[in-house]
Amino acid sequence: MASTLTSSPASVRRPAGPPAPRPRRVRPSVLSTAVLLVGAAYCLLPVVWVLTASSKSAAELFTTFTFAPSTHLWENVQDLSAYRGGLYWRWMLNTALYAGVGALLSTVVSAMAGYGLAKFSFTGKKLIFNVILAGVLVPGVILAIPQYLLLAEVGLTNTYWSVLLPSIISPYGIYLARIYAASSVPDDIVEAARTDGAREWRIFTGISVPMMVPGLVTVFLFQFVGIWNNYMLPFIMLGDDKLFPITVGLSGLLNQGASQPAMYTSVITGALLSIIPLAALFLTLQRYWQVDLAAGAVKA
């Protein structure tokens, strides 16, 4: 009786193949690193200068080394706060109002317009989107004078509305919202919600907006920074210095520095304080971008 010999899988020798290639270490490019360092220095050196210059007295500002710090920062803050009964902080509140409310309203309008352009089909859709793209290319300075003439006709110049109303519509924000809505909100989910009987407003607010949050945060941040740093529009619209934002107010203080050199330290200190809210806002909102990047990595 013949016996059948079976060999275990462990005893079977597989032909030895070439060893698996080891992952290669990517060496950083010296040229790329140098370009990044130059770019970082270009962006950070003005901030370092403002920080060091705001710590100097009026006598030290033009007599000491540029990047040598001093110990008069708190005194400069007190002098700035005492200027005309704390007018600087009124400018800060005005700027927060213009930037916060304007950016929020602009984000809402951009979200609705971008979602409509991305998820609905209607006559003239392509033409409207092309007009919005053309609006992205038009500098805001060109529109400042026509906006002033229009608002002057209805008596809204030299009011808060004269700065808020032109900030609500942002062609670039609508463009970003349209692109993000098209890529982040799947058509299948929208169609499934419609099949279940959900109304369009419910689909937009309950399903689409949560998916668009990272993109809308980007729109809000761009608008906030743009309005915060805007100079030409409030300079044309406003005549009462109690309505000024920081940009226009500090520009007036800078002009006074020609006859009162001590005002230069107040201007520099005010510029330093105006950076703090922007930095805090960026650090607060960047977690939405990190969440979006992590979700994209999981999907990939």
C-alpha positions in Angstrom: 0.0 0.0 0.0 1.6 3.2 -1.1 1.7 5.9 1.4 1.3 9.5 0.4 3.7 12.0 1.8 2.4 15.5 2.4 4.8 18.2 3.2 3.8 21.0 5.5 3.7 24.6 4.1 6.6 25.4 6.4 8.8 22.9 4.6 8.2 24.2 1.2 11.0 26.6 0.2 9.9 29.5 -1.8 12.4 30.9 -4.3 14.3 33.8 -2.8 13.5 37.0 -4.5 15.2 40.4 -4.4 15.0 42.1 -1.0 12.3 44.7 -0.6 13.7 48.1 -1.4 14.2 50.3 1.6 12.4 53.6 1.7 14.7 56.4 0.5 15.3 59.3 2.7 14.3 62.5 1.0 17.1 65.0 1.6 16.0 68.6 1.9 17.1 70.8 -0.9 19.5 73.5 0.1 18.1 75.9 -2.4 14.5 75.3 -1.3 15.5 75.7 2.3 17.3 79.0 1.6 14.3 80.4 -0.4 12.0 79.5 2.5 14.3 81.1 5.1 14.6 84.3 2.9 10.8 84.4 2.6 10.3 83.9 6.4 12.8 86.6 7.1 11.0 88.9 4.7 7.7 88.4 6.5 8.9 88.3 10.1 11.5 91.1 10.1 8.9 93.9 9.9 7.0 92.3 12.8 10.2 92.1 14.8 11.0 95.7 14.1 7.5 96.8 15.2 7.9 94.8 18.4 11.3 96.3 19.2 10.5 99.8 18.1 7.3 99.9 20.2 9.4 99.2 23.3 11.5 102.4 22.8 10.9 105.9 23.9 10.7 108.8 21.5 14.3 109.8 22.1 15.6 106.2 21.6 13.5 105.5 18.4 16.0 107.3 16.1 19.2 107.1 18.1 19.6 103.4 19.0 20.1 100.3 17.0 17.1 99.3 14.9 16.5 95.9 16.5 17.7 96.7 20.0 14.8 96.4 22.4 14.1 98.8 25.3 11.8 98.9 28.4 9.2 101.6 27.5 6.5 99.4 26.0 4.0 99.8 28.8 4.6 103.5 29.0 3.9 103.8 25.2 0.7 101.8 25.7 -0.4 104.1 28.5 0.4 107.2 26.4 -1.6 105.7 23.5 -4.5 104.9 25.7 -4.5 108.4 27.1 -4.7 110.1 23.7 -7.9 112.0 23.5 -9.6 110.0 26.2 -8.8 106.6 24.8 -9.8 107.3 21.2 -7.5 104.5 20.0 -9.6 101.8 21.7 -12.7 103.4 20.0 -10.9 102.8 16.8 -10.1 99.2 17.8 -13.8 98.6 18.6 -14.9 100.2 15.3 -12.5 98.0 13.4 -13.7 94.9 15.2 -17.3 95.8 14.3 -16.5 96.5 10.6 -14.4 93.4 10.2 -16.4 91.0 12.4 -19.9 91.9 11.2 -18.8 92.5 7.6 -16.9 89.2 7.3 -19.8 87.3 8.9 -22.4 88.7 6.6 -20.1 88.3 3.6 -19.5 84.6 4.5 -23.2 84.0 4.7 -23.8 85.6 1.3 -20.9 83.8 -0.2 -22.1 80.4 1.2 -25.6 80.8 -0.3 -24.4 82.2 -3.6 -21.6 79.6 -4.0 -23.8 76.7 -3.1 -26.5 77.9 -5.5 -24.0 78.2 -8.3 -22.6 74.7 -7.5 -25.7 72.7 -7.0 -28.5 74.3 -9.1 -29.0 74.5 -12.8 -30.7 77.7 -14.1 -30.6 80.0 -17.1 -27.6 82.3 -17.1 -25.6 80.4 -14.5 -22.4 80.4 -16.6 -22.8 84.1 -17.3 -23.3 85.0 -13.7 -20.2 83.0 -12.7 -18.1 84.7 -15.4 -19.3 88.1 -14.1 -18.2 87.0 -10.6 -14.8 86.0 -11.9 -14.5 89.4 -13.6 -15.4 91.0 -10.3 -12.4 89.2 -8.6 -10.1 91.0 -11.0 -11.5 94.5 -10.2 -9.5 96.2 -7.4 -11.6 97.5 -4.6 -10.0 101.0 -4.9 -11.7 101.5 -8.3 -15.1 100.9 -6.7 -14.6 103.2 -3.7 -15.6 106.4 -5.4 -18.8 105.0 -7.1 -19.8 103.4 -3.8 -19.4 106.8 -2.1 -21.6 108.5 -4.7 -24.3 105.9 -4.4 -24.3 105.9 -0.6 -24.3 109.7 -0.5 -27.5 109.7 -2.5 -29.3 107.9 0.4 -27.5 109.7 3.2 -25.4 106.8 4.5 -22.0 108.3 4.2 -20.1 109.0 7.4 -22.0 106.2 9.2 -21.1 102.6 10.1 -23.3 101.4 7.2 -21.0 103.1 4.7 -18.2 100.7 5.6 -20.3 97.6 6.3 -22.6 97.5 3.2 -19.8 97.5 0.6 -18.1 94.7 2.6 -21.0 92.2 2.4 -20.5 91.3 -1.3 -17.2 89.6 -2.0 -16.7 88.1 -5.5 -13.6 86.2 -4.4 -15.6 84.8 -1.4 -18.4 83.6 -3.7 -15.9 82.0 -6.0 -14.2 80.1 -3.2 -17.5 79.0 -1.8 -18.7 77.8 -5.2 -15.5 75.8 -5.7 -15.6 74.3 -2.2 -19.3 73.4 -2.4 -18.8 71.6 -5.7 -15.9 69.5 -4.3 -17.0 68.9 -0.7 -20.8 68.4 -1.0 -21.6 65.2 -3.0 -24.5 65.3 -5.4 -25.7 61.9 -4.2 -26.2 63.1 -0.7 -28.2 66.2 -1.9 -30.3 64.0 -4.2 -31.0 61.5 -1.4 -32.1 64.3 0.9 -34.4 65.6 -1.8 -35.8 62.1 -2.3 -36.6 61.8 1.4 -38.6 65.0 1.2 -36.2 67.5 2.7 -36.6 71.1 1.6 -33.8 73.0 0.0 -33.2 75.3 3.0 -33.0 72.3 5.3 -30.5 70.5 2.9 -28.4 73.7 2.8 -28.3 74.5 6.5 -28.4 70.9 7.9 -26.3 69.0 5.4 -24.3 71.2 3.1 -23.1 73.9 5.5 -21.4 71.5 7.9 -19.5 70.0 5.0 -18.5 73.4 3.8 -17.2 74.7 7.2 -13.5 74.6 6.4 -14.0 76.5 3.2 -16.3 79.0 4.9 -13.8 79.6 7.6 -11.3 80.4 4.9 -13.7 82.9 3.3 -14.4 84.5 6.8 -10.7 84.8 7.6 -9.9 86.4 4.2 -12.7 88.8 4.5 -11.9 89.7 8.1 -8.2 90.4 7.3 -9.2 92.3 4.2 -11.7 94.6 6.1 -9.4 94.9 9.1 -6.6 96.2 6.9 -8.8 98.3 4.5 -7.8 101.9 4.4 -9.2 103.5 1.2 -12.9 102.8 1.7 -13.3 104.1 5.3 -11.0 107.0 4.4 -13.4 108.1 1.7 -16.6 107.3 3.5 -15.9 108.6 7.0 -15.3 112.1 8.2 -15.9 111.8 11.9 -12.7 110.4 13.6 -14.9 108.6 16.2 -16.0 106.3 13.4 -12.5 105.7 12.1 -11.0 102.2 12.0 -7.4 101.6 13.1 -5.9 102.1 9.7 -7.4 105.6 9.2 -6.8 106.6 12.8 -3.2 105.6 12.8 -2.6 107.3 9.5 -3.9 110.6 11.1 -1.5 110.1 14.1 1.4 109.4 11.6 0.7 112.8 9.9 0.8 114.5 13.3 4.3 113.0 13.8 5.8 115.5 11.4 5.1 118.3 13.9 5.1 116.1 17.1 7.8 113.4 16.9 6.6 111.8 20.1 3.5 110.6 18.2 5.7 108.1 16.2 6.0 105.8 19.2 2.2 105.9 19.6 1.7 104.9 16.0 4.1 102.0 16.2 2.6 100.8 19.5 -0.9 101.0 18.0 0.3 99.0 15.0 1.7 96.3 17.3 -1.6 96.1 19.3 -3.6 95.9 16.0 -1.7 92.7 15.1 -2.7 90.8 18.2 -6.4 90.2 17.3 -5.5 88.9 13.8 -2.9 86.5 15.3 -5.4 85.3 17.9 -8.1 84.8 15.2 -5.8 82.8 13.0 -4.7 80.6 15.9 -8.3 80.0 16.9 -9.6 79.1 13.4 -6.7 77.0 12.1 -8.0 73.9 13.8 -10.8 73.8 11.2 -8.1 73.5 8.5 -6.3 70.8 10.5 -9.6 68.8 10.8 -10.2 69.1 7.1 -6.7 68.0 6.2 -7.0 65.0 8.5 -10.3 64.0 6.9 -8.8 64.3 3.5 -5.9 62.0 4.5 -8.4 59.4 5.8 -10.4 59.5 2.6 -7.2 59.2 0.5 
